[in-house]
Amino acid sequence: MAAKKKKIKAMGKFGVGYGRNVRSRYNTIEASQRKTQPSPFHPTGRAKRLAAGIWKCLKTGRIFAGHAYYLKENK
């Protein structure tokens, strides 16, 4: 029987040269960065990151500049 494949997520592109904690931390940061963020232009709108500092509101279609990785400070 074939072995079950592990889901390695975003850190898989770097291979095996890093420790478990580094990979885990990187995966959580990447996941929150790639999620849609709340849009500043529409109360129910969501914004998607196009590139570092460039965002697009999915509700209104506006493209705007903001923070590089997150629109709001994550604490």
N, CA, C and O atoms as a printed pandas DataFrame, in Angstrom:
     atom_number atom_name residue_name chain_id  residue_number  x_coord  y_coord  z_coord
0              1         N          MET        A               1    0.838   -1.166    0.000
1              2        CA          MET        A               1    0.000    0.000    0.000
2              3         C          MET        A               1    0.896    1.246    0.000
3              4         O          MET        A               1    1.952    1.256    0.632
4              5         N          ALA        A               2    0.477    2.267   -0.694
5              6        CA          ALA        A               2    1.265    3.496   -0.801
6              7         C          ALA        A               2    1.211    4.283    0.506
7              8         O          ALA        A               2    0.204    4.279    1.214
8              9         N          ALA        A               3    2.306    4.948    0.801
9             10        CA          ALA        A               3    2.363    5.771    2.007
10            11         C          ALA        A               3    1.571    7.058    1.795
11            12         O          ALA        A               3    1.467    7.555    0.674
12            13         N          LYS        A               4    1.016    7.590    2.879
13            14        CA          LYS        A               4    0.246    8.818    2.807
14            15         C          LYS        A               4    1.195    9.998    2.614
15            16         O          LYS        A               4    2.204   10.105    3.310
16            17         N          LYS        A               5    0.872   10.883    1.671
17            18        CA          LYS        A               5    1.718   12.044    1.410
18            19         C          LYS        A               5    1.462   13.123    2.444
19            20         O          LYS        A               5    0.320   13.344    2.847
20            21         N          LYS        A               6    2.523   13.796    2.876
21            22        CA          LYS        A               6    2.378   14.912    3.800
22            23         C          LYS        A               6    2.063   16.180    3.019
23            24         O          LYS        A               6    2.520   16.354    1.889
24            25         N          LYS        A               7    1.284   17.057    3.625
25            26        CA          LYS        A               7    1.002   18.348    3.014
26            27         C          LYS        A               7    2.035   19.330    3.546
27            28         O          LYS        A               7    2.046   19.641    4.737
28            29         N          ILE        A               8    2.893   19.811    2.676
29            30        CA          ILE        A               8    4.007   20.631    3.136
30            31         C          ILE        A               8    3.770   22.120    2.964
31            32         O          ILE        A               8    4.557   22.921    3.468
32            33         N          LYS        A               9    2.728   22.511    2.280
33            34        CA          LYS        A               9    2.300   23.899    2.134
34            35         C          LYS        A               9    3.371   24.768    1.498
35            36         O          LYS        A               9    4.110   24.297    0.634
36            37         N          ALA        A              10    3.471   26.023    1.907
37            38        CA          ALA        A              10    4.328   27.005    1.237
38            39         C          ALA        A              10    5.814   26.743    1.435
39            40         O          ALA        A              10    6.607   27.062    0.549
40            41         N          MET        A              11    6.207   26.186    2.540
41            42        CA          MET        A              11    7.624   25.981    2.836
42            43         C          MET        A              11    8.233   24.875    1.992
43            44         O          MET        A              11    9.457   24.742    1.966
44            45         N          GLY        A              12    7.438   24.087    1.310
45            46        CA          GLY        A              12    7.948   22.997    0.503
46            47         C          GLY        A              12    8.853   23.439   -0.629
47            48         O          GLY        A              12    9.641   22.641   -1.136
48            49         N          LYS        A              13    8.755   24.700   -1.035
49            50        CA          LYS        A              13    9.598   25.173   -2.132
50            51         C          LYS        A              13   11.059   25.310   -1.739
51            52         O          LYS        A              13   11.915   25.434   -2.615
52            53         N          PHE        A              14   11.372   25.290   -0.434
53            54        CA          PHE        A              14   12.746   25.445    0.024
54            55         C          PHE        A              14   13.451   24.125    0.294
55            56         O          PHE        A              14   14.662   24.115    0.512
56            57         N          GLY        A              15   12.737   23.026    0.287
57            58        CA          GLY        A              15   13.364   21.729    0.516
58            59         C          GLY        A              15   13.529   21.414    1.996
59            60         O          GLY        A              15   12.769   21.900    2.834
60            61         N          VAL        A              16   14.539   20.587    2.311
61            62        CA          VAL        A              16   14.673   20.055    3.663
62            63         C          VAL        A              16   15.706   20.799    4.508
63            64         O          VAL        A              16   15.979   20.373    5.631
64            65         N          GLY        A              17   16.272   21.861    4.030
65            66        CA          GLY        A              17   17.401   22.500    4.715
66            67         C          GLY        A              17   17.052   23.393    5.878
67            68         O          GLY        A              17   17.896   24.181    6.304
68            69         N          TYR        A              18   15.848   23.310    6.415
69            70        CA          TYR        A              18   15.440   24.175    7.518
70            71         C          TYR        A              18   14.786   23.323    8.595
71            72         O          TYR        A              18   14.327   22.215    8.320
72            73         N          GLY        A              19   14.742   23.834    9.814
73            74        CA          GLY        A              19   14.164   23.099   10.924
74            75         C          GLY        A              19   12.648   23.147   10.941
75            76         O          GLY        A              19   12.021   23.879   10.176
76            77         N          ARG        A              20   12.077   22.356   11.825
77            78        CA          ARG        A              20   10.621   22.241   11.922
78            79         C          ARG        A              20    9.984   23.555   12.355
79            80         O          ARG        A              20    8.967   23.963   11.793
80            81         N          ASN        A              21   10.574   24.229   13.355
81            82        CA          ASN        A              21    9.987   25.470   13.852
82            83         C          ASN        A              21   10.005   26.567   12.795
83            84         O          ASN        A              21    9.039   27.319   12.665
84            85         N          VAL        A              22   11.080   26.663   12.049
85            86        CA          VAL        A              22   11.176   27.673   10.999
86            87         C          VAL        A              22   10.123   27.416    9.926
87            88         O          VAL        A              22    9.460   28.347    9.469
88            89         N          ARG        A              23    9.970   26.159    9.526
89            90        CA          ARG        A              23    8.976   25.823    8.508
90            91         C          ARG        A              23    7.563   26.120    8.993
91            92         O          ARG        A              23    6.742   26.644    8.240
92            93         N          SER        A              24    7.282   25.789   10.238
93            94        CA          SER        A              24    5.955   26.023   10.791
94            95         C          SER        A              24    5.641   27.515   10.862
95            96         O          SER        A              24    4.546   27.940   10.497
96            97         N          ARG        A              25    6.595   28.301   11.330
97            98        CA          ARG        A              25    6.405   29.747   11.443
98            99         C          ARG        A              25    6.203   30.370   10.061
99           100         O          ARG        A              25    5.338   31.228    9.884
100          101         N          TYR        A              26    6.999   29.938    9.086
101          102        CA          TYR        A              26    6.887   30.461    7.726
102          103         C          TYR        A              26    5.523   30.133    7.128
103          104         O          TYR        A              26    4.921   30.974    6.460
104          105         N          ASN        A              27    5.032   28.919    7.362
105          106        CA          ASN        A              27    3.732   28.525    6.820
106          107         C          ASN        A              27    2.601   29.362    7.395
107          108         O          ASN        A              27    1.680   29.723    6.662
108          109         N          THR        A              28    2.639   29.684    8.686
109          110        CA          THR        A              28    1.573   30.504    9.270
110          111         C          THR        A              28    1.619   31.928    8.723
111          112         O          THR        A              28    0.573   32.527    8.473
112          113         N          ILE        A              29    2.822   32.476    8.535
113          114        CA          ILE        A              29    2.952   33.829    7.989
114          115         C          ILE        A              29    2.458   33.868    6.547
115          116         O          ILE        A              29    1.712   34.773    6.173
116          117         N          GLU        A              30    2.862   32.902    5.741
117          118        CA          GLU        A              30    2.446   32.843    4.337
118          119         C          GLU        A              30    0.934   32.691    4.217
119          120         O          GLU        A              30    0.314   33.326    3.364
120          121         N          ALA        A              31    0.340   31.864    5.053
121          122        CA          ALA        A              31   -1.103   31.639    4.971
122          123         C          ALA        A              31   -1.873   32.914    5.283
123          124         O          ALA        A              31   -2.841   33.232    4.592
124          125         N          SER        A              32   -1.458   33.654    6.315
125          126        CA          SER        A              32   -2.170   34.884    6.655
126          127         C          SER        A              32   -1.915   35.973    5.624
127          128         O          SER        A              32   -2.774   36.827    5.406
128          129         N          GLN        A              33   -0.755   35.958    4.991
129          130        CA          GLN        A              33   -0.440   36.953    3.970
130          131         C          GLN        A              33   -1.262   36.729    2.705
131          132         O          GLN        A              33   -1.689   37.694    2.071
132          133         N          ARG        A              34   -1.487   35.488    2.334
133          134        CA          ARG        A              34   -2.199   35.181    1.095
134          135         C          ARG        A              34   -3.714   35.268    1.232
135          136         O          ARG        A              34   -4.421   35.286    0.224
136          137         N          LYS        A              35   -4.225   35.321    2.458
137          138        CA          LYS        A              35   -5.667   35.453    2.661
138          139         C          LYS        A              35   -6.138   36.831    2.202
139          140         O          LYS        A              35   -5.350   37.775    2.136
140          141         N          THR        A              36   -7.420   36.938    1.888
141          142        CA          THR        A              36   -7.962   38.255    1.576
142          143         C          THR        A              36   -8.069   39.058    2.861
143          144         O          THR        A              36   -8.407   38.523    3.917
144          145         N          GLN        A              37   -7.780   40.337    2.759
145          146        CA          GLN        A              37   -7.788   41.247    3.902
146          147         C          GLN        A              37   -9.012   42.164    3.796
147          148         O          GLN        A              37   -9.577   42.292    2.710
148          149         N          PRO        A              38   -9.435   42.799    4.883
149          150        CA          PRO        A              38  -10.552   43.743    4.797
150          151         C          PRO        A              38  -10.165   44.967    3.964
151          152         O          PRO        A              38   -9.070   45.509    4.112
152          153         N          SER        A              39  -11.072   45.391    3.095
153          154        CA          SER        A              39  -10.793   46.514    2.199
154          155         C          SER        A              39  -11.069   47.844    2.892
155          156         O          SER        A              39  -12.050   47.959    3.626
156          157         N          PRO        A              40  -10.218   48.858    2.675
157          158        CA          PRO        A              40  -10.476   50.171    3.261
158          159         C          PRO        A              40  -11.526   50.973    2.491
159          160         O          PRO        A              40  -11.975   52.011    2.978
160          161         N          PHE        A              41  -11.928   50.519    1.303
161          162        CA          PHE        A              41  -12.850   51.285    0.472
162          163         C          PHE        A              41  -14.303   50.862    0.598
163          164         O          PHE        A              41  -15.199   51.629    0.246
164          165         N          HIS        A              42  -14.553   49.666    1.090
165          166        CA          HIS        A              42  -15.924   49.174    1.190
166          167         C          HIS        A              42  -16.036   48.378    2.485
167          168         O          HIS        A              42  -15.172   47.550    2.775
168          169         N          PRO        A              43  -17.096   48.618    3.275
169          170        CA          PRO        A              43  -17.187   47.940    4.577
170          171         C          PRO        A              43  -17.275   46.417    4.487
171          172         O          PRO        A              43  -16.791   45.718    5.377
172          173         N          THR        A              44  -17.884   45.900    3.426
173          174        CA          THR        A              44  -17.966   44.446    3.293
174          175         C          THR        A              44  -17.001   43.913    2.244
175          176         O          THR        A              44  -16.990   42.713    1.969
176          177         N          GLY        A              45  -16.199   44.782    1.659
177          178        CA          GLY        A              45  -15.282   44.375    0.601
178          179         C          GLY        A              45  -14.041   43.688    1.147
179          180         O          GLY        A              45  -13.691   43.836    2.318
180          181         N          ARG        A              46  -13.381   42.932    0.275
181          182        CA          ARG        A              46  -12.147   42.241    0.627
182          183         C          ARG        A              46  -11.073   42.700   -0.349
183          184         O          ARG        A              46  -11.370   43.028   -1.498
184          185         N          ALA        A              47   -9.826   42.724    0.108
185          186        CA          ALA        A              47   -8.706   43.125   -0.737
186          187         C          ALA        A              47   -7.749   41.953   -0.889
187          188         O          ALA        A              47   -7.509   41.201    0.056
188          189         N          LYS        A              48   -7.210   41.812   -2.085
189          190        CA          LYS        A              48   -6.258   40.742   -2.383
190          191         C          LYS        A              48   -4.925   41.377   -2.739
191          192         O          LYS        A              48   -4.876   42.402   -3.419
192          193         N          ARG        A              49   -3.849   40.763   -2.276
193          194        CA          ARG        A              49   -2.505   41.273   -2.532
194          195         C          ARG        A              49   -2.062   40.854   -3.927
195          196         O          ARG        A              49   -2.050   39.665   -4.245
196          197         N          LEU        A              50   -1.698   41.828   -4.765
197          198        CA          LEU        A              50   -1.210   41.547   -6.112
198          199         C          LEU        A              50    0.307   41.417   -6.127
199          200         O          LEU        A              50    0.855   40.519   -6.766
200          201         N          ALA        A              51    0.979   42.312   -5.422
201          202        CA          ALA        A              51    2.438   42.300   -5.302
202          203         C          ALA        A              51    2.768   42.991   -3.984
203          204         O          ALA        A              51    1.863   43.393   -3.253
204          205         N          ALA        A              52    4.042   43.132   -3.678
205          206        CA          ALA        A              52    4.440   43.761   -2.418
206          207         C          ALA        A              52    3.955   45.208   -2.401
207          208         O          ALA        A              52    4.450   46.038   -3.164
208          209         N          GLY        A              53    2.996   45.511   -1.541
209          210        CA          GLY        A              53    2.482   46.863   -1.393
210          211         C          GLY        A              53    1.386   47.238   -2.372
211          212         O          GLY        A              53    0.892   48.364   -2.311
212          213         N          ILE        A              54    0.983   46.359   -3.267
213          214        CA          ILE        A              54   -0.071   46.648   -4.238
214          215         C          ILE        A              54   -1.251   45.728   -3.953
215          216         O          ILE        A              54   -1.112   44.505   -3.927
216          217         N          TRP        A              55   -2.416   46.338   -3.739
217          218        CA          TRP        A              55   -3.617   45.609   -3.350
218          219         C          TRP        A              55   -4.759   45.942   -4.295
219          220         O          TRP        A              55   -4.769   47.003   -4.920
220          221         N          LYS        A              56   -5.726   45.025   -4.398
221          222        CA          LYS        A              56   -6.911   45.253   -5.220
222          223         C          LYS        A              56   -8.148   44.917   -4.408
223          224         O          LYS        A              56   -8.248   43.836   -3.828
224          225         N          CYS        A              57   -9.097   45.854   -4.370
225          226        CA          CYS        A              57  -10.377   45.613   -3.704
226          227         C          CYS        A              57  -11.225   44.747   -4.629
227          228         O          CYS        A              57  -11.478   45.123   -5.773
228          229         N          LEU        A              58  -11.659   43.601   -4.146
229          230        CA          LEU        A              58  -12.425   42.673   -4.972
230          231         C          LEU        A              58  -13.863   43.135   -5.186
231          232         O          LEU        A              58  -14.512   42.710   -6.142
232          233         N          LYS        A              59  -14.366   43.995   -4.310
233          234        CA          LYS        A              59  -15.743   44.477   -4.419
234          235         C          LYS        A              59  -15.846   45.638   -5.413
235          236         O          LYS        A              59  -16.737   45.652   -6.262
236          237         N          THR        A              60  -14.922   46.620   -5.305
237          238        CA          THR        A              60  -14.996   47.814   -6.145
238          239         C          THR        A              60  -14.043   47.770   -7.332
239          240         O          THR        A              60  -14.223   48.523   -8.290
240          241         N          GLY        A              61  -13.035   46.908   -7.291
241          242        CA          GLY        A              61  -12.074   46.817   -8.379
242          243         C          GLY        A              61  -10.947   47.833   -8.302
243          244         O          GLY        A              61  -10.117   47.897   -9.209
244          245         N          ARG        A              62  -10.899   48.626   -7.242
245          246        CA          ARG        A              62   -9.847   49.634   -7.098
246          247         C          ARG        A              62   -8.514   48.978   -6.780
247          248         O          ARG        A              62   -8.444   48.019   -6.011
248          249         N          ILE        A              63   -7.466   49.507   -7.381
249          250        CA          ILE        A              63   -6.106   49.067   -7.080
250          251         C          ILE        A              63   -5.446   50.192   -6.300
251          252         O          ILE        A              63   -5.506   51.353   -6.704
252          253         N          PHE        A              64   -4.817   49.850   -5.185
253          254        CA          PHE        A              64   -4.243   50.872   -4.318
254          255         C          PHE        A              64   -2.971   50.357   -3.673
255          256         O          PHE        A              64   -2.691   49.159   -3.677
256          257         N          ALA        A              65   -2.206   51.289   -3.118
257          258        CA          ALA        A              65   -0.971   50.948   -2.418
258          259         C          ALA        A              65   -1.250   50.887   -0.926
259          260         O          ALA        A              65   -2.061   51.649   -0.401
260          261         N          GLY        A              66   -0.576   49.978   -0.258
261          262        CA          GLY        A              66   -0.743   49.826    1.180
262          263         C          GLY        A              66    0.505   49.218    1.777
263          264         O          GLY        A              66    1.589   49.326    1.203
264          265         N          HIS        A              67    0.364   48.588    2.911
265          266        CA          HIS        A              67    1.496   47.908    3.534
266          267         C          HIS        A              67    1.947   46.752    2.640
267          268         O          HIS        A              67    1.175   46.259    1.818
268          269         N          ALA        A              68    3.180   46.331    2.802
269          270        CA          ALA        A              68    3.757   45.333    1.904
270          271         C          ALA        A              68    3.106   43.960    2.055
271          272         O          ALA        A              68    2.848   43.295    1.051
272          273         N          TYR        A              69    2.833   43.518    3.291
273          274        CA          TYR        A              69    2.386   42.145    3.496
274          275         C          TYR        A              69    0.977   42.034    4.054
275          276         O          TYR        A              69    0.248   41.112    3.688
276          277         N          TYR        A              70    0.577   42.941    4.923
277          278        CA          TYR        A              70   -0.760   42.932    5.520
278          279         C          TYR        A              70   -1.324   44.337    5.435
279          280         O          TYR        A              70   -0.568   45.308    5.460
280          281         N          LEU        A              71   -2.640   44.461    5.334
281          282        CA          LEU        A              71   -3.241   45.790    5.335
282          283         C          LEU        A              71   -3.383   46.335    6.745
283          284         O          LEU        A              71   -3.231   47.536    6.965
284          285         N          LYS        A              72   -3.670   45.467    7.696
285          286        CA          LYS        A              72   -3.789   45.896    9.090
286          287         C          LYS        A              72   -2.743   45.187    9.911
287          288         O          LYS        A              72   -2.306   44.087    9.574
288          289         N          GLU        A              73   -2.346   45.826   10.991
289          290        CA          GLU        A              73   -1.333   45.253   11.886
290          291         C          GLU        A              73   -1.896   44.017   12.568
291          292         O          GLU        A              73   -2.936   44.094   13.222
292          293         N          ASN        A              74   -1.226   42.877   12.428
293          294        CA          ASN        A              74   -1.639   41.636   13.094
294          295         C          ASN        A              74   -0.920   41.527   14.425
295          296         O          ASN        A              74    0.310   41.529   14.469
296          297         N          LYS        A              75   -1.679   41.432   15.518
297          298        CA          LYS        A              75   -1.065   41.326   16.843
298          299         C          LYS        A              75   -1.511   40.077   17.528
299          300         O          LYS        A              75   -1.100   39.811   18.657
